[in-house]
């Protein structure tokens, strides 16, 4: 089913291309960053072998990585990003 001026399957192809681009960007960003540490760089707890095998160059244990990820999370602040009229009536 085509929408507007697009040919059949164009929307699906665009979505697939976007996904492939993002995967390629993530793989390039991750890359091989050298040898994984055996103990966490922050708390000195041992880093599990399975984590070191899954993420080349890992330097943090799961707990410290979760703490760091939580600090970097962006909060939307409750904004209605849909731009509905209801959000403009306040």
DANORKA-V867552 format. One record per backbone hydrogen bond with DSSP energy under -0.5 kcal/mol. NH is the residue of the N-H (numbers start at 1). CO is the residue of the C=O. E is the energy in kcal/mol with one decimal. If there is no record, write none. Layout:
# DANORKA-V867552
nh->{NH NH}
co->{CO CO}
e->{E E}
This chain:
# DANORKA-V867552
nh->{6 10 13 14 15 16 17 18 19 20 21 22 23 24 25 26 27 28 29 30 31 33 37 40 41 44 47 48 52 53 54 55 56 58 65 66 67 68 69 70 71 72 73 73 79 81 83 87 88 88 89 89}
co->{3 7 9 10 11 12 13 14 15 16 17 18 19 20 21 22 23 24 25 26 27 31 58 45 59 40 38 46 48 49 50 51 54 55 61 62 63 64 65 66 67 68 69 70 76 79 80 84 84 85 85 86}
e->{-1.5 -1.8 -2.2 -2.1 -2.3 -2.5 -2.5 -2.2 -2.2 -2.5 -2.4 -2.1 -2.5 -2.3 -2.2 -2.5 -2.4 -2.3 -2.2 -2.4 -2.5 -0.7 -2.5 -3.2 -2.7 -1.1 -2.7 -0.5 -2.0 -2.2 -1.9 -2.2 -0.5 -1.4 -2.3 -2.5 -2.1 -2.3 -2.7 -2.2 -1.6 -1.4 -0.5 -0.6 -0.7 -1.0 -0.8 -0.7 -0.7 -1.0 -0.7 -0.8}
